[in-house]
């Protein structure tokens, strides 16, 4: 049984919100009473996700946003605040994975694209969320890192570099904003059953049975389990938690 939260009257903003962990978090925020701004580069998918929430009686706003474009990020955050009046919580989830590459053969364009989405996108999102939370004197931000922010993996240098960077951003900003009423943490998902992972399995980049065997719990995680960790980090129950990179990985990093 998952814990329940009462976020009535509060506002959440989620990037990468049209599928996977982002959509699970948007649903969970909405089910807990929050109004939610859903941002995603896929217009059709984010509009459908927003319609799902609205049809269920929740306050939801669709925002088409490419997180590599800071102006688009700023506009999405600002529109959320203009629509709902404030910003209390954010889950910066948008990210990409690229095929494994020998570090000696990594293409600079691919490296830059991974950093642009996974690291610069979170930097831009956090920056513009903080503008509003700083003025309010309150807020909670969760940045999506990965178990790849805590360990290395052959063939994944660019991805792991981006996810390590997210933890550095998170810890530094948490120290800066702790006395201003804003808590900033990172969640580090393990191998989670999402469309991204499904595509990796289908493309031969990941062996599902091997991935499951690598977890102490013996299975992949679910998007809903990551969403519950995000909600806890945003809740009063985590009121004394900031600057943390929380593994939610079935025990993978305990090895």
Secondary structure, 3 states (H helix, E strand, C coil): CCCCCCCCCCEEEEECCCCHHHHHHHHHHHHCCCEEEEEECCHHHHHHHHHHHHHCCCCEEEEECCCCCHHHHHHHHHHHHHHHCCCCEEEECCCCCCCCCCCCCCCHHHHHHHHHHHHHHHHHHHHHHHHHHHHHCCEEEEEECCHHHCCCCCCCHHHHHHHHHHHHHHHHHHHHHHHHCEEEEEEEECCEECHHHHHHHHCCCCCHHHHHHCCCCCCCEEHHHHHHHHHHHHCHHHCCCCCCEEEECCCHHHC
